[in-house]
Amino acid sequence: MKYRKLLIILVLIALPSTGLIVLGQMHNRQDLNAFMKEHYGKFDTENKCWVKDDEDLHYVVCASQDIEINGEPHSMIAVCGEVPDDLKSHAACGYVDLYVMKRSFTGMAPVAKLTGIESGSFGIPGSVSVVQLGKQFYGFTEEGGYSGQGYTNGYMTIYVPVGRSFHKALRFSTVADDSGVYHEDDQENHTSLERNIEFIPRKGSNVSAARITSSGYYDGERISTVHILTFNLKKHEYRLPKDFNADVGF
């Protein structure tokens, strides 16, 4: 009888704990939906997006991650706006809005934001991801590009929160290819270059360094290099080595 009472007490203690986790997750979704409704209009169930009454863009949450800053719950939220199919063109871009949201029992509110970032091509925004750059330091990567008339360009931009907004910490070419304008027997000076980035912890710094690997051909020259970019805390951006050409696009 004694052990049965102990078991009942343990179950009663465990159940509320599990319930709080589920309710917390539901609370976050409800808070995000309330924020989207307030700032991005009505939810279109057919197209699975949010639409403002005075705009044609279709908005979706394209990146999100719950984080902690100084022991308090926050969320990194990116909202992407895409042009409707009937309005898309080569000249049209998509849009990205970035937020750091502080979460509480009363809802969520932005503590840092940057809206209206032009992104992508053909009315479609680029790809956005949350990236951890330090123990309690997060940012966003935004990747995009375009192709036309034999040329292909790709880029990545890193945004970090500074005060109530975001700062562009780094922008560099990820793809540069002009092979489409050369014949097979005339590619002596062609460019076909790709770059990859990796964030690596650095001793003595609270912010990860960026290791960028470049491989391929640039203006006919074989390229195989690795550059380490360290973070300038005062300028809130990555330092560019003298021999690193960030923009190799066309």
C-alpha positions as CSV (number, residue, x, y, z in Angstrom):
1,M,0.0,0.0,0.0
2,K,2.9,2.3,0.9
3,Y,4.5,1.7,-2.5
4,R,1.3,2.3,-4.4
5,K,0.9,5.7,-2.8
6,L,4.5,6.6,-3.8
7,L,3.8,5.5,-7.4
8,I,0.7,7.6,-7.7
9,I,2.5,10.7,-6.3
10,L,5.4,10.2,-8.8
11,V,2.9,9.9,-11.7
12,L,1.1,13.0,-10.7
13,I,4.4,14.9,-10.5
14,A,5.5,13.7,-13.9
15,L,2.4,14.4,-15.9
16,P,2.3,18.2,-15.3
17,S,5.9,18.5,-16.4
18,T,5.2,16.7,-19.7
19,G,2.1,18.8,-20.2
20,L,4.0,22.1,-19.7
21,I,6.3,21.1,-22.5
22,V,3.5,20.4,-24.9
23,L,1.6,23.5,-23.9
24,G,4.8,25.6,-24.3
25,Q,5.2,24.4,-27.9
26,M,1.6,25.1,-28.7
27,H,1.9,28.5,-27.0
28,N,4.9,29.4,-29.3
29,R,2.9,28.5,-32.5
30,Q,-0.1,30.5,-31.4
31,D,2.1,33.5,-30.6
32,L,3.8,33.3,-34.0
33,N,0.5,33.0,-35.8
34,A,-0.8,36.0,-33.9
35,F,2.3,38.0,-34.9
36,M,2.0,36.9,-38.5
37,K,-1.7,37.9,-38.5
38,E,-0.9,41.3,-37.1
39,H,2.0,42.1,-39.5
40,Y,1.3,40.0,-42.6
41,G,-2.5,39.9,-43.0
42,K,-4.7,36.9,-43.5
43,F,-3.7,33.3,-43.9
44,D,-4.5,32.0,-47.4
45,T,-5.4,28.3,-46.8
46,E,-5.3,27.5,-50.5
47,N,-1.7,28.8,-51.1
48,K,-0.5,28.2,-47.5
49,C,0.7,31.7,-47.0
50,W,-0.1,35.1,-45.4
51,V,-1.4,37.9,-47.6
52,K,-1.8,41.6,-46.8
53,D,-4.8,43.5,-48.1
54,D,-2.7,46.2,-49.8
55,E,0.1,43.9,-51.2
56,D,0.5,41.1,-53.8
57,L,3.3,39.3,-52.0
58,H,2.8,35.8,-50.5
59,Y,4.5,35.6,-47.1
60,V,5.7,32.4,-45.3
61,V,8.0,31.8,-42.3
62,C,11.1,30.6,-44.1
63,A,13.4,30.1,-41.1
64,S,13.0,29.8,-37.4
65,Q,14.8,28.6,-34.3
66,D,14.2,28.9,-30.6
67,I,17.2,30.2,-28.7
68,E,18.3,31.6,-25.3
69,I,19.9,35.0,-24.8
70,N,21.2,35.7,-21.3
71,G,19.0,32.9,-20.0
72,E,15.8,34.3,-21.5
73,P,13.7,32.6,-24.3
74,H,14.0,34.2,-27.8
75,S,13.3,33.1,-31.3
76,M,15.0,33.8,-34.6
77,I,12.4,34.3,-37.2
78,A,12.7,35.0,-41.0
79,V,9.7,35.8,-43.1
80,C,10.0,35.5,-46.9
81,G,7.8,37.3,-49.4
82,E,7.3,35.8,-52.9
83,V,5.7,37.5,-55.9
84,P,2.6,35.7,-57.3
85,D,3.1,33.6,-60.4
86,D,1.3,36.0,-62.7
87,L,3.6,38.9,-61.7
88,K,6.9,37.1,-61.8
89,S,9.6,38.3,-64.2
90,H,13.4,38.2,-64.6
91,A,13.7,41.7,-63.0
92,A,11.5,40.9,-60.0
93,C,13.0,39.9,-56.7
94,G,11.7,38.4,-53.6
95,Y,11.9,39.9,-50.1
96,V,13.1,38.8,-46.7
97,D,12.3,40.2,-43.2
98,L,14.5,39.2,-40.2
99,Y,13.5,39.2,-36.6
100,V,14.8,38.4,-33.1
101,M,11.7,37.8,-31.0
102,K,11.6,37.8,-27.2
103,R,9.1,35.2,-25.9
104,S,7.0,35.5,-22.8
105,F,3.7,34.2,-21.4
106,T,2.0,37.3,-22.9
107,G,3.3,36.5,-26.4
108,M,6.3,37.4,-28.5
109,A,7.6,40.8,-29.6
110,P,10.6,41.8,-31.8
111,V,13.7,43.1,-30.1
112,A,15.6,43.4,-33.4
113,K,14.3,43.5,-36.9
114,L,15.3,44.3,-40.5
115,T,12.6,44.2,-43.2
116,G,12.4,44.7,-46.9
117,I,15.6,42.9,-47.9
118,E,15.6,42.3,-51.6
119,S,16.5,38.7,-52.3
120,G,16.6,36.1,-55.0
121,S,15.3,36.5,-58.6
122,F,12.2,35.9,-60.7
123,G,10.1,37.0,-57.7
124,I,11.3,34.2,-55.6
125,P,13.4,35.0,-52.4
126,G,16.6,33.2,-51.7
127,S,17.2,30.6,-49.1
128,V,17.4,31.7,-45.5
129,S,18.8,29.8,-42.5
130,V,19.6,30.5,-38.8
131,V,23.2,30.2,-38.0
132,Q,24.9,30.0,-34.6
133,L,28.0,32.1,-34.5
134,G,28.8,32.0,-30.8
135,K,27.6,30.5,-27.5
136,Q,24.6,32.9,-27.4
137,F,25.2,34.7,-30.7
138,Y,23.0,34.0,-33.7
139,G,22.5,35.4,-37.1
140,F,21.0,34.6,-40.5
141,T,22.5,33.5,-43.8
142,E,20.7,34.5,-47.0
143,E,21.6,32.8,-50.2
144,G,20.5,33.7,-53.7
145,G,21.6,34.0,-57.3
146,Y,20.5,34.3,-60.9
147,S,21.4,33.0,-64.4
148,G,21.1,34.7,-67.7
149,Q,22.8,35.1,-71.1
150,G,25.3,32.4,-70.3
151,Y,26.3,33.7,-66.9
152,T,25.5,32.3,-63.4
153,N,26.1,34.1,-60.2
154,G,25.4,33.0,-56.6
155,Y,26.0,34.9,-53.3
156,M,25.7,34.5,-49.6
157,T,25.0,37.4,-47.1
158,I,25.4,37.0,-43.3
159,Y,23.2,39.2,-41.1
160,V,23.8,39.6,-37.3
161,P,21.7,41.5,-34.8
162,V,23.1,44.8,-33.7
163,G,20.9,46.9,-31.3
164,R,17.4,47.0,-32.6
165,S,18.3,46.1,-36.2
166,F,20.6,43.8,-38.2
167,H,24.0,44.5,-39.7
168,K,25.4,42.9,-42.9
169,A,28.4,41.1,-41.5
170,L,29.6,39.5,-44.8
171,R,28.6,39.2,-48.4
172,F,30.5,37.1,-50.9
173,S,30.2,35.2,-54.1
174,T,29.4,31.5,-53.8
175,V,29.2,30.7,-57.5
176,A,30.6,32.4,-60.6
177,D,30.3,30.7,-64.0
178,D,30.5,32.2,-67.4
179,S,31.1,28.9,-69.3
180,G,27.7,29.5,-71.1
181,V,29.3,32.2,-73.2
182,Y,32.3,30.2,-74.4
183,H,32.6,27.5,-77.0
184,E,34.2,24.2,-76.0
185,D,37.4,25.0,-77.9
186,D,37.6,28.6,-76.5
187,Q,37.5,28.4,-72.7
188,E,41.0,29.6,-71.9
189,N,39.8,32.6,-69.8
190,H,36.5,31.2,-68.5
191,T,35.4,31.2,-64.9
192,S,33.8,28.3,-63.1
193,L,34.2,29.0,-59.4
194,E,32.5,27.6,-56.3
195,R,32.8,28.5,-52.6
196,N,31.8,26.9,-49.4
197,I,31.7,28.3,-45.9
198,E,32.1,26.7,-42.5
199,F,31.9,28.4,-39.1
200,I,34.6,27.3,-36.7
201,P,35.1,28.2,-33.0
202,R,38.1,30.4,-32.4
203,K,40.1,30.6,-29.2
204,G,40.0,33.9,-27.5
205,S,36.8,35.0,-29.3
206,N,33.1,34.7,-28.6
207,V,32.3,34.6,-32.3
208,S,33.2,31.8,-34.7
209,A,35.5,32.4,-37.6
210,A,34.4,31.8,-41.1
211,R,36.5,29.4,-43.2
212,I,35.8,29.9,-46.9
213,T,37.0,27.3,-49.4
214,S,37.3,28.3,-53.1
215,S,37.7,25.8,-55.9
216,G,37.5,25.8,-59.7
217,Y,38.7,28.3,-62.3
218,Y,38.8,32.1,-62.3
219,D,39.6,33.9,-65.5
220,G,41.3,30.7,-66.7
221,E,43.4,30.3,-63.6
222,R,43.1,27.2,-61.5
223,I,41.9,28.1,-57.9
224,S,42.1,26.0,-54.8
225,T,42.3,28.2,-51.7
226,V,41.2,28.4,-48.1
227,H,40.7,31.7,-46.3
228,I,39.9,32.3,-42.5
229,L,37.9,35.4,-41.8
230,T,37.8,36.6,-38.2
231,F,35.0,38.7,-36.7
232,N,35.5,42.4,-35.9
233,L,33.4,43.0,-32.7
234,K,33.5,46.8,-33.1
235,K,32.3,46.8,-36.7
236,H,30.1,43.8,-36.3
237,E,31.4,42.2,-39.5
238,Y,34.0,39.7,-40.8
239,R,37.5,41.0,-41.7
240,L,38.4,40.4,-45.4
241,P,42.0,39.2,-46.0
242,K,43.9,41.2,-48.6
243,D,44.1,38.3,-51.0
244,F,40.4,37.4,-50.7
245,N,38.2,38.9,-53.4
246,A,34.7,38.7,-52.0
247,D,32.8,39.6,-55.2
248,V,33.9,37.6,-58.2
249,G,30.5,37.7,-60.0
250,F,29.7,39.3,-63.3
